Amino acid sequence: MILWLCLTAASRADEAGTVRSARSGLWSAAETWQDGHVPAAGARVLIRGGHRVVYDVTSDQAIRSIRIAGQLTFARDRDTRLDVGLILVQAGEETTAESGFDCLAHGDHSSPAAAENAKAEPAEKAALEVGTADAPIPARHTALIRLTYFEGQEKDSFPAIVCCGGRMEFHGAPMSRTWLRLGAPAKKGDTVVTLQEAVEGWRKGDRIILTATTRQNKREKTFKPSTRDDTQTEERTIVSVDGEKLTLDRPLTFTHTAEGDYRGDVANLSRNVVVESADPAKARGHTMYHRNSA
């Protein structure tokens, strides 16, 4: 009896610690939330089915978990940042379970019980939207999700974004190409490189890499063609873009060849929608789509 009472008290404490949506609205608005309190650091959050909450803040105060039974949409008119231990995109209202990647309600779709559950699911899937195909996050703004480990979570599967029969979309500012080959040799000391074609969506301040096309023969101290050694891959920042020409923030340290089919590659590393691990040395973040997710 004592054990049962203790577990019940703990369960009630967990429920009391959950911040639930009261209606659709802005994340930053008190009236969006059931008790008039915007979720604070360490909170467990529930966005109920039928509610659309717009995440409109930039915060380094990590939320422990967010269960999205309705819809969480990132604002497109400002920069946003969400530090979080778990985002679970799934119908339902339970917020305290932290049992890894398993989505029990979506495991066996052949059973009668599963069929009944499927019938009971809302027509509109639970959804996480960080931009959409028709309305991506504009280039002038960034949307950042930092997956942050909380003590007590399973390190093998947390921090994480897990989609269990819901919908999850990430759409940043489009680029005509994310990488392409050099159009002309880039020599040691150059600050301007030529691409094979003009690109759209590459901007001042973007980080790029130029891949290695030679490697050093340590015995002879000479450089020979290679596609398997990246010791001469270089990272630079774009100062300006003029058609197929990129001006870089500092001179190249190595030569990157562009002869026939044997050409170095240039790749743009910058994105304005980013999901990253807050502390990879402590716990790496994961993302997972389960069966019937979109």
Backbone bond lengths (Angstrom), bond angles and torsions (degrees), N, CA, C in turn:
res aa  C-N    CA-C-N  psi(-1)  N-CA   C-N-CA  omega(-1)  CA-C   N-CA-C  phi
1 M - - - 1.456 - - 1.526 110.99 -
2 I 1.328 116.22 -41.29 1.464 119.40 -179.02 1.521 110.35 -64.88
3 L 1.359 115.07 -43.06 1.457 119.45 179.31 1.522 110.31 -60.93
4 W 1.315 117.13 -43.44 1.474 121.11 -179.89 1.521 110.74 -61.27
5 L 1.319 117.75 -43.07 1.455 121.54 -179.70 1.516 111.14 -64.70
6 C 1.335 116.98 -38.87 1.471 120.28 179.61 1.521 110.43 -65.32
7 L 1.319 116.85 -42.76 1.460 120.23 -179.69 1.519 110.32 -65.87
8 T 1.316 116.61 -39.59 1.459 119.87 179.14 1.519 110.80 -64.13
9 A 1.329 116.88 -41.54 1.463 120.43 178.78 1.511 111.03 -63.59
10 A 1.336 116.27 -41.04 1.464 119.77 178.82 1.515 110.57 -64.40
11 S 1.343 115.88 -41.01 1.462 120.35 179.48 1.517 110.77 -60.90
12 R 1.346 116.20 -42.90 1.463 119.36 179.70 1.519 111.36 -65.63
13 A 1.352 115.60 -36.48 1.463 119.07 178.70 1.523 110.31 -64.18
14 D 1.357 115.94 -40.56 1.461 119.50 179.02 1.522 110.55 -63.76
15 E 1.351 115.76 -43.15 1.460 119.06 179.58 1.528 110.69 -62.98
16 A 1.333 115.78 -39.75 1.462 119.47 -178.88 1.513 111.27 -66.37
17 G 1.347 116.77 -25.18 1.456 120.45 -178.61 1.510 113.72 -84.04
18 T 1.323 118.73 0.57 1.461 122.82 -179.44 1.529 110.29 -91.13
19 V 1.327 115.36 131.64 1.466 120.91 175.09 1.521 107.65 -96.89
20 R 1.345 116.44 118.79 1.458 121.11 -175.39 1.526 110.56 -110.45
21 S 1.338 114.29 144.38 1.464 118.13 176.56 1.523 110.05 -70.08
22 A 1.321 115.12 144.44 1.462 121.18 176.61 1.520 111.65 -103.01
23 R 1.314 116.47 -24.19 1.468 122.53 -177.28 1.521 107.75 -166.19
24 S 1.306 116.76 174.93 1.460 121.46 171.98 1.523 109.25 -71.17
25 G 1.338 116.57 150.21 1.450 119.47 178.88 1.512 112.07 160.42
26 L 1.330 116.30 -170.55 1.454 122.13 179.70 1.524 110.81 -77.97
27 W 1.319 115.94 143.51 1.462 120.99 175.56 1.527 110.46 -56.74
28 S 1.330 117.07 -39.53 1.464 122.18 -174.63 1.532 113.75 -77.17
29 A 1.341 117.71 -6.53 1.467 120.81 -175.94 1.524 110.69 -92.52
30 A 1.318 117.41 127.04 1.460 121.89 -178.55 1.525 111.85 -58.93
31 E 1.332 116.93 -35.91 1.464 119.91 -176.25 1.536 112.70 -69.89
32 T 1.327 117.64 -13.06 1.467 120.56 176.87 1.524 110.83 -69.17
33 W 1.340 117.36 -23.86 1.459 122.06 -169.93 1.529 111.80 -108.13
34 Q 1.306 115.12 147.74 1.458 122.56 -170.06 1.531 113.14 -55.10
35 D 1.329 117.80 -43.99 1.461 120.73 -177.51 1.523 112.71 -102.27
36 G 1.324 116.38 12.67 1.458 120.21 178.47 1.508 114.46 73.94
37 H 1.356 117.28 20.10 1.461 121.12 -179.61 1.526 109.42 -118.82
38 V 1.321 117.07 122.13 1.466 121.66 175.32 1.528 108.39 -67.00
39 P 1.338 119.45 137.73 1.468 121.07 -177.95 1.528 111.93 -53.90
40 A 1.344 115.04 133.62 1.461 121.83 -179.80 1.522 109.86 -107.08
41 A 1.320 115.98 175.81 1.467 121.40 -179.32 1.529 109.75 -54.31
42 G 1.350 115.82 135.57 1.452 121.58 177.22 1.508 115.07 83.77
43 A 1.334 118.21 -2.02 1.471 121.10 -175.77 1.523 111.77 -72.38
44 R 1.331 114.93 151.89 1.457 121.77 164.55 1.524 106.22 -98.09
45 V 1.318 116.72 132.03 1.466 121.34 -172.54 1.525 109.87 -121.87
46 L 1.313 115.87 139.56 1.460 121.88 173.80 1.523 109.34 -123.65
47 I 1.325 116.23 121.56 1.465 121.59 170.81 1.515 106.31 -100.46
48 R 1.315 116.09 108.98 1.451 121.52 -170.88 1.529 112.37 -72.28
49 G 1.322 114.06 155.55 1.451 120.46 177.30 1.518 111.32 -55.29
50 G 1.327 116.59 136.61 1.456 121.41 -179.29 1.509 113.96 89.17
51 H 1.345 118.33 -9.87 1.460 121.73 178.75 1.533 110.08 -100.73
52 R 1.325 115.94 139.10 1.473 122.03 176.15 1.532 107.63 -117.12
53 V 1.327 116.12 110.18 1.455 121.98 -179.40 1.526 108.65 -104.56
54 V 1.324 116.19 130.86 1.465 122.07 179.99 1.526 108.35 -99.00
55 Y 1.334 116.40 116.27 1.465 120.62 178.61 1.524 107.98 -78.35
56 D 1.348 116.26 115.10 1.468 121.04 -169.31 1.523 112.87 -129.12
57 V 1.342 118.22 25.75 1.462 120.78 -175.90 1.527 111.12 -126.53
58 T 1.327 115.09 161.51 1.461 123.24 170.44 1.517 106.68 -117.57
59 S 1.323 116.62 111.53 1.468 120.12 -172.59 1.517 110.85 -142.91
60 D 1.348 116.05 140.57 1.458 121.69 173.44 1.522 111.28 -101.95
61 Q 1.340 117.23 11.30 1.460 122.29 177.36 1.530 108.21 -89.46
62 A 1.328 115.93 104.49 1.462 120.86 -169.37 1.523 112.29 -70.39
63 I 1.329 115.35 133.39 1.461 123.52 173.11 1.535 107.25 -88.37
64 R 1.332 117.76 136.15 1.468 119.15 -177.54 1.529 111.56 -67.67
65 S 1.330 116.97 -47.71 1.467 118.95 -179.22 1.518 110.40 -155.77
66 I 1.328 114.86 150.16 1.464 121.89 174.54 1.520 107.46 -131.30
67 R 1.314 116.54 118.54 1.467 119.80 171.67 1.514 107.73 -99.01
68 I 1.321 115.24 121.34 1.456 121.02 -178.23 1.523 108.11 -104.15
69 A 1.326 115.67 100.89 1.461 120.71 173.77 1.529 110.03 -95.52
70 G 1.330 115.43 -22.86 1.461 121.48 174.56 1.512 110.22 -101.12
71 Q 1.346 115.85 -111.72 1.466 119.02 -178.54 1.527 109.93 -145.18
72 L 1.327 116.20 132.22 1.460 122.49 171.99 1.518 107.46 -115.29
73 T 1.332 115.85 117.47 1.458 122.40 -176.22 1.528 109.36 -119.27
74 F 1.327 117.13 131.22 1.458 120.25 178.98 1.527 110.18 -82.43
75 A 1.337 115.96 137.04 1.463 121.72 -179.09 1.523 109.96 -62.39
76 R 1.330 116.05 146.98 1.460 122.30 -179.20 1.524 112.75 -106.77
77 D 1.337 117.57 -2.35 1.467 120.62 -175.57 1.524 112.74 -105.63
78 R 1.346 117.39 13.23 1.462 121.01 -178.96 1.529 109.51 -163.65
79 D 1.330 116.27 166.90 1.459 121.00 172.39 1.522 108.56 -73.48
80 T 1.340 116.51 144.49 1.457 121.15 177.63 1.525 109.59 -134.76
81 R 1.326 114.89 151.37 1.462 121.25 175.03 1.522 108.55 -146.97
82 L 1.335 115.57 130.59 1.462 122.11 178.20 1.520 108.39 -128.71
83 D 1.347 116.85 116.93 1.459 122.47 171.31 1.522 106.83 -97.33
84 V 1.344 117.62 127.73 1.461 119.66 -170.39 1.525 110.38 -155.15
85 G 1.349 116.06 146.72 1.453 120.84 178.43 1.519 112.83 -85.20
86 L 1.321 117.15 -38.39 1.457 121.63 -179.93 1.512 109.80 -148.56
87 I 1.338 116.12 130.95 1.464 122.00 165.28 1.518 106.31 -114.66
88 L 1.319 116.77 118.88 1.457 122.36 179.22 1.522 108.18 -114.69
89 V 1.321 116.12 115.06 1.467 121.58 -179.60 1.524 107.07 -97.69
90 Q 1.331 116.11 97.40 1.463 120.36 -174.13 1.520 109.70 -164.71
91 A 1.333 116.34 140.25 1.463 120.92 174.92 1.519 109.92 -61.45
92 G 1.336 116.18 151.82 1.461 120.53 179.37 1.519 111.52 122.59
93 E 1.330 116.55 177.36 1.467 119.89 -174.78 1.514 113.73 -129.23
94 E 1.338 119.76 -0.84 1.460 121.69 -178.75 1.531 108.97 -74.49
95 T 1.332 117.43 133.32 1.467 120.19 -174.66 1.516 114.15 -125.38
96 T 1.331 118.55 -3.16 1.465 119.39 -172.45 1.515 113.80 -97.88
97 A 1.341 119.13 -17.88 1.461 120.65 -177.24 1.521 110.34 -72.09
98 E 1.315 115.70 132.67 1.469 122.26 175.34 1.522 107.12 -135.46
99 S 1.335 114.22 75.04 1.464 120.08 -170.41 1.521 112.48 -115.99
100 G 1.310 116.76 33.48 1.455 118.56 175.22 1.511 113.27 87.54
101 F 1.338 115.72 -151.22 1.448 121.56 -172.06 1.522 114.15 -85.90
102 D 1.319 118.69 -9.02 1.456 120.49 -172.53 1.520 111.45 -66.34
103 C 1.339 115.17 135.41 1.464 121.63 173.94 1.520 105.91 -118.26
104 L 1.311 116.72 87.34 1.463 120.74 -169.47 1.515 112.20 -61.02
105 A 1.319 116.64 -36.47 1.464 119.29 -177.29 1.517 112.27 -69.30
106 H 1.339 115.61 -13.92 1.475 118.88 -177.38 1.522 111.19 -117.18
107 G 1.330 116.43 20.51 1.452 119.14 -174.79 1.516 113.51 -81.83
108 D 1.333 118.21 -55.76 1.456 122.30 -173.89 1.523 108.92 -115.21
109 H 1.316 116.29 103.77 1.471 120.20 -176.66 1.524 112.10 -89.77
110 S 1.324 116.34 2.62 1.460 118.99 -177.99 1.527 112.33 -93.57
111 S 1.331 117.62 -14.75 1.462 120.06 -175.51 1.529 110.87 -79.95
112 P 1.348 118.08 154.76 1.471 121.02 176.59 1.522 112.29 -58.99
113 A 1.346 116.52 -39.28 1.464 119.85 -179.81 1.524 110.53 -62.72
114 A 1.329 116.25 -41.86 1.464 119.85 179.66 1.517 110.97 -64.29
115 A 1.334 115.95 -37.69 1.472 119.57 178.79 1.518 110.59 -63.82
116 E 1.344 116.69 -40.45 1.456 120.06 178.21 1.521 111.26 -65.63
117 N 1.353 115.96 -39.86 1.468 119.90 177.75 1.515 110.94 -61.83
118 A 1.332 115.75 -40.74 1.464 119.96 -179.42 1.522 110.63 -62.72
119 K 1.357 116.13 -39.17 1.463 119.83 178.75 1.525 111.15 -64.08
120 A 1.340 115.06 -32.76 1.460 119.91 -175.59 1.519 113.06 -80.75
121 E 1.333 117.27 -14.30 1.457 120.05 -178.02 1.524 110.81 -66.83
122 P 1.340 118.27 145.01 1.466 120.82 179.56 1.526 111.40 -65.85
123 A 1.335 115.15 153.08 1.462 119.78 -179.65 1.523 110.99 -62.67
124 E 1.338 117.21 -36.09 1.458 122.22 178.68 1.522 108.90 -88.76
125 K 1.326 116.16 119.22 1.461 119.69 -179.12 1.523 111.12 -65.48
126 A 1.332 116.13 150.45 1.457 120.64 166.84 1.524 107.39 -58.21
127 A 1.333 117.71 141.03 1.465 118.20 -171.18 1.523 112.78 -147.17
128 L 1.330 114.70 139.81 1.460 123.78 168.11 1.516 106.85 -112.94
129 E 1.330 116.83 119.10 1.455 121.82 -178.99 1.525 110.02 -119.96
130 V 1.316 115.92 113.36 1.469 121.18 170.90 1.524 105.01 -112.08
131 G 1.325 115.60 78.38 1.456 121.52 -168.92 1.517 109.91 79.81
132 T 1.316 116.27 159.14 1.464 122.72 174.60 1.523 108.53 -129.14
133 A 1.328 115.90 170.77 1.462 119.67 179.83 1.524 111.15 -60.40
134 D 1.322 116.61 -38.78 1.465 121.09 -179.43 1.527 112.65 -82.68
135 A 1.330 116.83 -22.90 1.470 120.90 -177.76 1.527 109.69 -140.05
136 P 1.346 116.66 73.52 1.469 119.77 179.63 1.528 111.27 -68.32
137 I 1.336 116.37 164.30 1.456 120.22 173.36 1.526 107.77 -63.85
138 P 1.337 119.19 122.74 1.477 120.63 -176.25 1.530 112.01 -62.22
139 A 1.319 115.25 153.94 1.467 121.45 -175.85 1.520 112.55 -60.61
140 R 1.322 117.90 -27.10 1.461 120.21 -177.17 1.528 112.50 -76.84
141 H 1.331 117.30 -6.93 1.460 121.00 -179.90 1.520 111.07 -126.19
142 T 1.347 115.83 158.99 1.458 121.50 177.49 1.527 109.60 -122.40
143 A 1.326 115.20 148.50 1.463 122.32 172.85 1.526 106.72 -125.46
144 L 1.327 116.45 118.99 1.461 122.08 -174.14 1.524 109.93 -123.71
145 I 1.345 116.33 126.56 1.459 122.57 170.96 1.517 107.45 -114.39
146 R 1.339 116.68 120.95 1.463 121.93 179.14 1.525 108.26 -110.52
147 L 1.333 115.69 114.25 1.458 121.00 -177.91 1.525 108.77 -79.56
148 T 1.333 115.79 117.18 1.463 123.94 -167.63 1.522 110.58 -118.38
149 Y 1.309 116.90 125.62 1.465 120.73 -178.54 1.524 111.42 -76.43
150 F 1.350 115.74 137.12 1.453 123.14 173.73 1.527 108.79 -113.93
151 E 1.315 116.86 139.82 1.458 121.18 177.66 1.522 109.79 -56.96
152 G 1.325 114.68 137.24 1.457 120.51 -179.33 1.511 113.32 100.06
153 Q 1.332 117.97 -18.57 1.461 120.73 176.48 1.526 109.63 -80.98
154 E 1.329 115.89 153.99 1.457 120.70 179.25 1.529 109.60 -73.88
155 K 1.323 116.16 120.90 1.463 119.04 -176.64 1.528 112.88 -68.64
156 D 1.343 117.01 -22.47 1.462 119.37 179.97 1.525 111.87 -70.94
157 S 1.335 116.96 -19.62 1.462 118.14 -176.01 1.526 114.56 -133.98
158 F 1.306 117.43 -4.44 1.462 121.13 178.72 1.516 109.88 -124.32
159 P 1.348 116.32 154.93 1.467 129.77 -1.76 1.526 111.12 -71.89
160 A 1.336 116.40 161.59 1.458 117.69 -170.72 1.519 113.06 -161.45
161 I 1.337 113.40 157.68 1.462 122.47 163.57 1.522 105.57 -115.62
162 V 1.321 117.00 120.96 1.462 121.72 -175.94 1.523 108.76 -125.72
163 C 1.321 116.32 126.21 1.465 121.88 -179.13 1.525 108.43 -109.77
164 C 1.326 116.41 113.75 1.466 122.94 -176.55 1.520 109.46 -113.09
165 G 1.308 116.59 87.40 1.458 120.46 179.06 1.512 114.12 74.27
166 G 1.333 116.48 12.10 1.458 120.78 178.75 1.520 111.80 -104.68
167 R 1.315 115.43 -160.99 1.477 121.50 -179.93 1.526 108.08 -126.23
168 M 1.327 115.29 136.63 1.459 119.57 -178.71 1.526 108.38 -138.17
169 E 1.337 116.41 127.09 1.463 120.92 -176.78 1.524 110.75 -134.43
170 F 1.339 115.12 137.29 1.459 122.17 174.59 1.533 107.46 -130.69
171 H 1.322 117.27 116.08 1.462 121.03 -179.10 1.522 109.30 -136.29
172 G 1.333 116.29 110.41 1.457 121.35 175.12 1.511 110.93 -98.54
173 A 1.335 115.34 -175.20 1.463 120.70 -179.87 1.527 109.44 -60.01
174 P 1.314 118.27 129.91 1.464 120.68 -175.71 1.521 113.28 -72.45
175 M 1.325 115.96 151.14 1.463 123.53 171.50 1.521 107.34 -122.50
176 S 1.343 116.37 144.62 1.462 119.12 177.39 1.529 110.21 -65.75
177 R 1.319 116.82 -35.08 1.469 123.86 175.01 1.517 108.40 -145.35
178 T 1.311 117.69 139.49 1.465 119.85 174.08 1.523 111.29 -90.40
179 W 1.342 117.26 -20.89 1.465 121.58 173.91 1.516 108.86 -154.99
180 L 1.301 116.01 156.25 1.461 121.89 175.77 1.527 108.69 -163.91
181 R 1.322 116.13 174.64 1.458 120.39 -174.84 1.524 112.34 -89.26
182 L 1.311 114.55 162.19 1.457 120.10 175.31 1.519 110.48 -67.44
183 G 1.330 115.80 143.19 1.459 120.62 176.46 1.509 112.14 -93.56
184 A 1.323 117.24 -15.59 1.468 123.02 179.59 1.518 107.29 -154.78
185 P 1.367 117.12 155.77 1.463 118.96 179.51 1.531 111.25 -57.26
186 A 1.320 115.02 141.33 1.467 121.39 173.99 1.525 106.51 -108.47
187 K 1.327 115.67 113.19 1.460 119.98 -172.19 1.521 111.81 -93.52
188 K 1.301 114.16 156.21 1.457 120.32 174.88 1.533 109.11 -53.23
189 G 1.323 116.85 130.62 1.459 121.57 -179.10 1.502 114.70 93.53
190 D 1.346 117.97 -12.70 1.467 120.55 179.26 1.530 110.96 -68.98
191 T 1.310 115.76 146.03 1.472 121.33 172.10 1.526 111.12 -115.98
192 V 1.334 117.01 -2.91 1.465 122.05 176.09 1.521 108.11 -123.11
193 V 1.336 116.95 129.71 1.458 121.06 176.94 1.519 109.01 -120.94
194 T 1.338 115.21 150.64 1.462 121.51 -177.82 1.517 110.03 -110.84
195 L 1.325 116.55 128.51 1.460 122.27 178.18 1.522 109.98 -91.72
196 Q 1.327 116.70 166.70 1.464 120.36 179.17 1.519 112.29 -67.69
197 E 1.311 116.95 -24.51 1.462 120.76 179.35 1.521 108.87 -155.56
198 A 1.313 115.54 162.49 1.470 120.09 176.45 1.522 109.46 -68.14
199 V 1.327 115.36 149.20 1.464 120.38 -179.20 1.523 110.33 -121.85
200 E 1.312 115.54 149.61 1.461 121.68 174.96 1.522 108.62 -113.30
201 G 1.319 115.93 141.23 1.454 120.25 178.19 1.512 114.07 95.60
202 W 1.360 118.25 -7.73 1.462 121.29 174.79 1.523 107.19 -87.45
203 R 1.353 116.40 136.59 1.458 120.10 -170.39 1.522 112.57 -135.72
204 K 1.313 114.10 161.70 1.459 121.08 172.19 1.526 109.14 -54.54
205 G 1.332 116.33 133.34 1.452 120.83 -179.69 1.511 114.48 95.46
206 D 1.348 118.08 -13.03 1.465 120.58 177.82 1.530 110.29 -68.29
207 R 1.335 115.76 145.18 1.462 122.13 175.71 1.522 108.81 -91.79
208 I 1.333 116.63 132.96 1.457 120.84 177.65 1.526 109.61 -128.28
209 I 1.338 115.44 162.37 1.459 120.45 168.60 1.528 108.79 -123.75
210 L 1.317 115.42 146.73 1.458 123.61 168.66 1.526 106.02 -110.70
211 T 1.327 116.60 121.79 1.463 119.48 -174.63 1.524 111.34 -76.46
212 A 1.321 114.93 152.55 1.465 121.46 179.73 1.520 110.85 -67.42
213 T 1.318 116.11 141.43 1.469 121.06 173.97 1.521 111.64 -124.20
214 T 1.312 118.02 -3.54 1.477 122.17 175.24 1.522 108.69 -136.18
215 R 1.319 115.54 159.20 1.455 120.60 174.06 1.515 108.58 -135.91
216 Q 1.308 115.34 154.71 1.466 119.16 -176.85 1.516 110.40 -86.08
217 N 1.337 115.64 130.70 1.455 121.73 170.07 1.526 106.61 -82.83
218 K 1.321 116.96 105.63 1.457 120.60 -172.06 1.530 112.13 -62.70
219 R 1.315 116.82 -31.46 1.464 119.50 -178.60 1.516 110.83 -73.18
220 E 1.333 115.89 -45.65 1.466 119.43 -176.61 1.517 112.57 -93.20
221 K 1.358 117.07 -10.52 1.458 122.62 -177.81 1.523 111.56 56.07
222 T 1.330 114.85 39.02 1.461 120.75 175.94 1.522 107.95 -121.53
223 F 1.339 115.99 167.61 1.453 120.68 -178.97 1.521 109.80 -110.18
224 K 1.316 116.17 131.30 1.457 121.96 -178.89 1.527 109.59 -125.81
225 P 1.360 116.46 152.68 1.467 118.85 179.57 1.522 112.03 -58.25
226 S 1.305 116.03 141.60 1.463 120.98 178.17 1.516 109.64 -158.59
227 T 1.322 116.24 145.60 1.461 120.17 172.05 1.518 110.24 -117.35
228 R 1.318 117.96 8.52 1.461 120.55 -173.66 1.521 113.31 -115.18
229 D 1.307 118.05 2.47 1.453 120.79 -176.00 1.515 108.84 -126.24
230 D 1.323 117.10 120.84 1.460 119.96 -174.98 1.523 112.68 -103.27
231 T 1.329 117.07 19.05 1.463 118.86 -177.88 1.519 111.91 -65.43
232 Q 1.334 117.22 -18.03 1.460 120.14 178.94 1.533 112.32 -108.00
233 T 1.315 117.16 13.17 1.454 119.40 171.25 1.529 108.31 -68.19
234 E 1.324 116.24 131.69 1.469 120.69 -174.34 1.526 110.36 -120.54
235 E 1.322 115.55 142.68 1.456 121.42 175.73 1.518 109.15 -109.16
236 R 1.326 115.40 134.66 1.460 121.39 179.10 1.530 109.65 -139.84
237 T 1.322 115.70 169.88 1.463 122.04 177.50 1.526 108.74 -114.38
238 I 1.328 116.58 137.12 1.458 121.38 -179.82 1.528 110.04 -74.49
239 V 1.327 115.36 128.84 1.468 121.81 174.45 1.521 110.21 -92.57
240 S 1.346 116.15 -38.76 1.468 119.77 177.57 1.521 109.56 -158.54
241 V 1.334 114.85 157.21 1.466 122.25 178.76 1.521 108.04 -123.89
242 D 1.333 116.85 126.52 1.460 122.28 178.36 1.513 107.82 -133.92
243 G 1.349 115.79 91.31 1.462 119.59 -177.46 1.510 110.55 64.35
244 E 1.357 115.82 -119.67 1.460 120.31 -179.72 1.527 112.66 -91.63
245 K 1.325 117.54 3.42 1.468 120.88 -178.32 1.529 111.70 -104.70
246 L 1.338 114.85 133.96 1.459 122.01 177.24 1.527 109.22 -115.31
247 T 1.320 116.68 129.45 1.458 121.23 171.90 1.521 107.97 -96.37
248 L 1.328 116.06 131.11 1.461 122.12 -173.00 1.522 111.52 -103.84
249 D 1.329 115.59 162.64 1.467 120.53 -176.34 1.525 113.47 -75.28
250 R 1.347 118.33 -19.01 1.462 120.41 177.77 1.525 109.76 -157.21
251 P 1.329 116.64 159.05 1.467 120.26 -175.98 1.524 112.81 -62.68
252 L 1.334 114.89 154.42 1.457 120.47 176.51 1.524 110.26 -74.40
253 T 1.305 115.77 145.74 1.459 121.93 178.97 1.522 111.38 -88.89
254 F 1.353 116.52 -25.94 1.456 121.32 -177.16 1.524 110.08 -129.99
255 T 1.321 115.61 164.02 1.463 122.05 173.75 1.520 109.04 -88.43
256 H 1.340 115.31 139.60 1.461 121.48 178.33 1.526 107.15 -122.52
257 T 1.315 116.56 116.25 1.457 121.73 -170.75 1.522 112.11 -77.19
258 A 1.338 114.87 159.42 1.468 122.09 177.75 1.519 107.51 -150.69
259 E 1.329 115.29 74.96 1.464 121.11 -175.77 1.522 109.41 -124.99
260 G 1.340 116.40 116.59 1.457 120.34 179.49 1.519 111.16 58.55
261 D 1.329 115.75 -130.47 1.453 120.67 178.81 1.520 112.09 -81.93
262 Y 1.334 115.95 -8.58 1.460 119.65 -177.12 1.519 108.68 -96.38
263 R 1.312 115.52 94.56 1.457 120.72 -174.81 1.526 110.15 -136.51
264 G 1.311 115.01 146.28 1.454 119.45 173.69 1.517 110.88 -70.82
265 D 1.304 116.03 156.41 1.462 122.34 178.17 1.518 110.20 -104.89
266 V 1.328 115.28 149.49 1.461 121.88 173.18 1.523 107.05 -122.00
267 A 1.334 116.79 124.29 1.461 121.61 -177.13 1.522 110.06 -123.46
268 N 1.317 115.78 139.24 1.464 121.95 177.94 1.528 108.30 -91.47
269 L 1.329 117.53 119.94 1.455 122.62 -177.39 1.532 112.75 -90.80
270 S 1.315 117.45 -11.80 1.468 120.36 -171.66 1.526 111.33 -85.55
271 R 1.345 115.43 137.33 1.453 122.66 174.06 1.520 107.97 -137.26
272 N 1.309 116.50 151.26 1.467 118.45 177.35 1.526 112.16 -99.76
273 V 1.335 117.26 -1.16 1.459 122.36 167.40 1.519 106.89 -120.64
274 V 1.335 116.86 119.44 1.461 121.02 -172.44 1.522 110.22 -134.63
275 V 1.336 115.93 133.60 1.463 122.62 167.50 1.516 106.28 -116.34
276 E 1.338 117.46 123.94 1.461 119.85 -175.13 1.525 110.24 -143.56
277 S 1.326 114.84 161.22 1.461 121.25 173.23 1.518 108.72 -79.33
278 A 1.335 116.90 132.05 1.459 120.35 178.76 1.520 110.77 -68.65
279 D 1.338 117.24 -37.61 1.463 121.94 -179.39 1.525 108.73 -144.89
280 P 1.347 117.89 83.87 1.464 120.65 -175.55 1.521 113.42 -59.53
281 A 1.338 117.61 -29.18 1.462 120.28 -179.72 1.527 111.40 -68.07
282 K 1.318 116.86 -26.73 1.464 121.48 -179.08 1.517 111.30 -90.04
283 A 1.315 116.91 -48.56 1.461 121.64 -179.93 1.517 108.59 -162.68
284 R 1.326 116.64 122.45 1.465 120.36 -179.62 1.526 110.60 -81.08
285 G 1.320 115.58 141.15 1.454 120.74 179.43 1.520 112.21 -76.19
286 H 1.328 116.08 156.22 1.462 122.76 179.85 1.525 109.64 -131.82
287 T 1.320 115.98 153.84 1.462 121.30 167.55 1.519 107.55 -131.16
288 M 1.334 116.77 143.25 1.462 119.83 -178.45 1.524 110.72 -148.31
289 Y 1.335 114.47 134.56 1.460 121.99 170.38 1.522 107.69 -104.67
290 H 1.343 117.26 124.15 1.457 120.56 175.02 1.524 110.22 -93.69
291 R 1.306 114.54 173.04 1.462 122.86 -178.64 1.541 110.20 -52.75
292 N 1.324 115.28 140.61 1.468 124.36 179.53 1.523 113.27 70.69
293 S 1.334 117.27 10.50 1.460 120.19 172.18 1.517 109.31 -83.70
294 A 1.338 114.74 160.98 1.465 119.79 -178.66 1.510 109.08 -127.32
